[in-house]
Amino acid sequence: MPTIASIDKLFSQATESKAMPGIVAVAATDAGTVYEGAFGKRELGKDEPMTVDSVVWIASMTKAITGTAAMQLVERGELSLDRPASEVVAVLSAVKVLEGFDGAGQPRLRAPKRPITLRHLLTHTAGFAYEIWRSEIALYQSVTNTPGITTCANAALTTPLLFDPGDRWEYGISIDWVGKMVEEVSGQKLDRYFQDNIFGPLGMKDTSFKLSPSQRARLASVHQRDDKGALAPIEFALPEDPEFLMGGGGLYATARDYLAFTQMILRGGTVGGVQVLRRDTVDLMAQNHITPLDIAPIKTAAPGLSRDFELFPGMRKGWGLSFLINTQEAPTGRSAGSLAWAGLANTYFWIDRTKRVSGVFLSQLLPFYDDTAINLFAGFETEVYRALR
């Protein structure tokens, strides 16, 4: 198991001091694994150690997998990036833009000026948002009795847009709609489609929407950090029998499994003779599709779930077909034009196609963008690049 002493020390100190519950981190180049390590406990107060095969909720790291499924169907001519998405999922034609609330507190809605496309959905420019970061959506849910997204109820997808498609970048439920499009054209539920076309080919045996008994035995608990910095495990579980499989955030996985996915992207869509995507498709996914838009700092509307955060302060950010793109080299050594994203419980990944390295950092901790977790992820990434010099 390749290890780097400086990373081991960093993670050991963080978990032994109880600043973090458990951490798993892995990194690899196209020549092989560079680092692999697991530290701390699956649940604070219990004996089970975090292990490299521990299972975690990867939340929005699901999005890149759903994006990959959609792009496979674009390759086959079954989906189009720029045709109205409502041609595939008819209910999208009913989506309205929220202009505000009237004197009685009821939402004021209007028709959007242009149809939503798959490109809008994959780049978070459709106008959809999340209640965690936009209080208007939380208020809309409250006054209309619309359930929150983690209920995995179809009604949770009926929230309105905050602007006309294409006008701005706003993080939201778009990729859940992409999941619906994948199901519609493939004729398969998302779990079966992923298994047949992504997980099976890549050997991702521990990635799924529903936990098997073996996965449940290795599941790490989600923890919450309080105002004083103390951690405690919380009750967290997605619905066992959801109305829809959440393409935007429903998967559980292990670090090695997700690393296999990042390596597929790193290598241009093919690993070990198995082609998941064409190289030109991966190149297209890795381009910035939101020029001239930028990604503004994100403010929380639910402090227990997320802190305010700004990605790469002072740098213009791009967005590919389901990935964040840094447009300049990062202080860690990450090349300009690399791909990345994260999950709500402080899970992170990056894919550097220039320096040929990808990495995955997993914890299970709320709120998102926790200072300690972010600093450890940055330290991990920095040391991986140092080791590659």
Secondary structure, DSSP 8 states (H G I E B T S, - for coil): ----HHHHHHHHHHHHTTSSSEEEEEEEETTEEEEEEEEEBSSTTS--B--TT-BEE-GGGHHHHHHHHHHHHHHTTSS-SSSBGGGTSGGGGG--EEEEE-TTS-EEEE--SS--BHHHHHTT-SS---TTT-HHHHHHHHHHT---GGG--GGGGG--BSS-TTS----STHHHHHHHHHHHHH-S-HHHHHIIIIIHHHT-TT-BSS--HHHHHTB---EEE-TTS-EEE------SS-SS--TTT--EE-HHHHHHHHHHHHTTSEETTEESS-HHHHHHHTS--STT-----B--S-TTTB--B-SSTTS-EEE-SS-EEESS--TTS--TT-EEEEETTTEEEEEETTTTEEEEEE--EESBS-HHHHHHHHHHHHHHHHHH-
